[in-house]
Amino acid sequence: MKVGVFICWCGSNIKNMVDVEKVAREMENMPRVVHTQDVQYLCSEVGQQDIIKAIDKHKLDRIVIGACSPRMHEITFQRLLESKGLNPYFVEIANIREHCSWVHTDKEKATIKAIDLVRKAVAKSYHAIPLQSDLLGVTKRALVIGGGIAGIQAAIDIADAGYPVDLVEKESSIGGRMAQFDKTFPTLDCSACILTPKMVEAATHENINLYTYAEIEDVAGYVGNFKVKIRQKAKSVDPEKCNGCGDCITKCPKKVPNEFDEGSSKRKAIYTLFPQAVPNKPVIDRDSCIYFHTGKCGLCQRICKTDAIDYKDEDQIIENEYGAIIAATGFDIKNPKSLPEYHYGNHPDVITSLDLERMLNASGPTNGKVIRPSNGEAPKKIVFVQCVGSRDRNKGNAYCSKVCCLYTAKHTLLLNEKFPGTESYVFNIDVRTGGKGYEEFYERARHKGAKYLRGQVSKIESLEDNENRLLVRGFDGSLGEQVEIEADLVVLATSIEPKAGSKKIANLLGVSTDQDGFFSESHPKLKPVETQAQGIYLAGVCQGPKDIPEAVSQASGASCKAIILFNKGQVKSVPTTAMVNKDICSGCMQCKPVCPYEAISKDYVIERIHGKEVRRPVASINRALCQGCGACAGLCRSGAMDVGGFTCKQIMAEVDSL
Amino acid sequence: MMQQNFEPKIIAFCCNWCSYAGADLAGTGRLKYSENIRIVRVPCSSRVEVQMILRAFQNGADGVMVAGCHPGDCHYDTGNYHTRRRMVLLKSLVSFMGMDPERLLVKWISGNEAARFQETVDSFNDQLKKLGPSNKVRDQRCEI
């Protein structure tokens, strides 16, 4: 065995805090180390050539790298070894950048630590064993979770590439948040006019299968071979028989708040989500329906001409296999009730931007008229409050919700256009208009008369005048003083938050979430649609606040990743799987219940002991299923179980070297 | 018994998906913490065998940290549940051996909790400084 040690400077990133020459020199004293070298950039072409030259010259068969995190460049070096005909698992990386030079301030101590870390890696490399991955087949079928614009776009792209897609939506119609909007910035396109053709395309595409009013129940398996259980909630209306006439909806006596209008109007217990719903067949909301509570009524069943109402319909569990999954679970908006200074919930004329959006929408609760909910009259003076729950950790979320500045500019423009003479005041921290045509759009809003006040609102309260108006107290930065504005209507630009229940989906998918609850991408810059779980991709706001064009681009990116996987048709299995030493396995099978992938099964070996044939039980690993967590190895009492790349010998050698 | 100039030796087993990533993020964010920690990368906290921790103590570690994903967030679904149970038992064993069970720290640190990683290391370091060197199970045969 011949070990070569290479220490990277990473320009000045490591060299400034760690004496790299000293680290390299120290390693010369380690047994079997025949070559040490410090290189300016190991990941560069030149650095790689240095390694290749050393491998040729010294016939190296173990490479130890002291550089950045193995999570960064492990693959780079593994490929290099592969190209030299060495097993890729003969490279060991000591993390002396993220875990050393970047986090310490004392050069002497950091150098000592770096020496320890590299020595630990050298010790581990002595025990490296060659590992191979197998090629596994891929189920060429995709699952998209969430039927908003991101989910729809992802589904259409994959379907256009010729692969079947199942699109699962929790509500009774696809469309998501975009269906609620009136117009979109900066073009003032009618939201429904550009969304509905996409919805229809998704519904009629030969490769897309819609599961509306359905939820994800369970996800098992791994990249290329996911097994998913989908719960199709009982719609109580047979979509095959229903012709969508809507008589049942008209006749239904039970009214409940309409969540699609943010509760500002009523819908029936049997309902379609909105007029252009896809599929445009109603469902019965069993929590509200009189029949399901008392057993009486049954009006809809009696009047249905096609006999489509089925009270006995039950939830069904559909099991399917998929090669890739795209999560597009979308967002909710923060309920501003938790911020009492904004008076939301205490006065009907304090509303959220989404309430206003619904009012502006021609098919909304007011048929496109903007009114004061308190008295139904047209408001003359409207105050917009930005960053409600955003950009302030103490008031909710530390992050910027990204779209509020632009949609507020849109609202002022629409109000100006539809109801001339309406005055708009916008309290803001600052206006963020990054995006094509966005700054111009904001400028247009200001030219048309929207008044922007740079400062935050401290309090909103009721005015005891005849018209029951509101008083908004805030700070105007350009005047440098407190201002008070009497308003007919106050619109709160509330923070965007991850969809309620998306945490459960993340857990099922094995995708981590960030501190705010958004799904974590694999790399913030270079892998924005992948996740740490292979074969699972992200689209839309579930990954972080973004506007429609960004959500659509991300969806196309995510679908492209799935298409790449399907085109390839094969995935490499995880090579760092568990291994059983069948000679010492006692067959106790304690490892079987801890395996989350059901990769361990009981096998038998036949041995001759004292001339007799003995059939002895042992554990056996299905390498295709094993993901290499090592839970089995951690508990094996006979020490028969081990994990490739993290064998007991390797970790013990590391511990011993420290 | 606070010792002057005593720098404890800490060995940390960090799971690849959460805690190791959290430590990486602490690096990327240039958060500063004590130099006394040495991180051993493991695929999952459940990979850590009891022998590995005991060996670390035997080799003169003053503190051992086992860090994994938050319960419910395990990359392998259930690994950290096994860790949690195993470590509860191990803590009583450590205590039975006459060592302060606080020398074994079990923490859940996710991939984006860089600050939590930093705080954990620093507070563990301070605590070990207060406890002083660990000599109970240290294998002194090889030392001069």
Chai-1 contact restraints between the chains, C-beta under 6 A:
chainA,res_idxA,chainB,res_idxB,connection_type,confidence,min_distance_angstrom,max_distance_angstrom,comment,restraint_id
A,S69,B,D24,contact,1.0,0.0,6.0,A-B,restraint_1
A,R71,B,D24,contact,1.0,0.0,6.0,A-B,restraint_2
A,E98,B,D24,contact,1.0,0.0,6.0,A-B,restraint_3
A,E98,B,G27,contact,1.0,0.0,6.0,A-B,restraint_4
A,H99,B,A23,contact,1.0,0.0,6.0,A-B,restraint_5
A,H99,B,I39,contact,1.0,0.0,6.0,A-B,restraint_6
A,W102,B,G27,contact,1.0,0.0,6.0,A-B,restraint_7
A,W102,B,R30,contact,1.0,0.0,6.0,A-B,restraint_8
A,V103,B,A26,contact,1.0,0.0,6.0,A-B,restraint_9
A,V103,B,G27,contact,1.0,0.0,6.0,A-B,restraint_10
A,V103,B,K32,contact,1.0,0.0,6.0,A-B,restraint_11
A,V103,B,Y33,contact,1.0,0.0,6.0,A-B,restraint_12
A,H104,B,E35,contact,1.0,0.0,6.0,A-B,restraint_13
A,T105,B,K32,contact,1.0,0.0,6.0,A-B,restraint_14
A,K109,B,E35,contact,1.0,0.0,6.0,A-B,restraint_15
A,K113,B,E35,contact,1.0,0.0,6.0,A-B,restraint_16
A,D116,B,R38,contact,1.0,0.0,6.0,A-B,restraint_17
A,S512,B,D73,contact,1.0,0.0,6.0,A-B,restraint_18
A,S512,B,G111,contact,1.0,0.0,6.0,A-B,restraint_19
A,D514,B,N112,contact,1.0,0.0,6.0,A-B,restraint_20
A,V594,B,H82,contact,1.0,0.0,6.0,A-B,restraint_21
A,P596,B,Y76,contact,1.0,0.0,6.0,A-B,restraint_22
A,P596,B,D77,contact,1.0,0.0,6.0,A-B,restraint_23
A,P596,B,T78,contact,1.0,0.0,6.0,A-B,restraint_24
A,G628,B,P43,contact,1.0,0.0,6.0,A-B,restraint_25
A,C629,B,P43,contact,1.0,0.0,6.0,A-B,restraint_26
A,C629,B,C44,contact,1.0,0.0,6.0,A-B,restraint_27
A,C629,B,Y76,contact,1.0,0.0,6.0,A-B,restraint_28
A,C629,B,G79,contact,1.0,0.0,6.0,A-B,restraint_29
A,G630,B,P43,contact,1.0,0.0,6.0,A-B,restraint_30
A,G630,B,C44,contact,1.0,0.0,6.0,A-B,restraint_31
A,G630,B,R47,contact,1.0,0.0,6.0,A-B,restraint_32
A,A631,B,S46,contact,1.0,0.0,6.0,A-B,restraint_33
A,A631,B,G79,contact,1.0,0.0,6.0,A-B,restraint_34
A,A631,B,H82,contact,1.0,0.0,6.0,A-B,restraint_35
A,G634,B,S46,contact,1.0,0.0,6.0,A-B,restraint_36
A,G634,B,R47,contact,1.0,0.0,6.0,A-B,restraint_37
A,G634,B,E49,contact,1.0,0.0,6.0,A-B,restraint_38
A,F646,B,V42,contact,1.0,0.0,6.0,A-B,restraint_39
A,F646,B,P43,contact,1.0,0.0,6.0,A-B,restraint_40
A,F646,B,R47,contact,1.0,0.0,6.0,A-B,restraint_41
A,I651,B,M52,contact,1.0,0.0,6.0,A-B,restraint_42
A,E654,B,V40,contact,1.0,0.0,6.0,A-B,restraint_43
A,V655,B,M52,contact,1.0,0.0,6.0,A-B,restraint_44
A,V655,B,R55,contact,1.0,0.0,6.0,A-B,restraint_45
A,V655,B,A56,contact,1.0,0.0,6.0,A-B,restraint_46
A,L658,B,I11,contact,1.0,0.0,6.0,A-B,restraint_47
A,L658,B,R38,contact,1.0,0.0,6.0,A-B,restraint_48
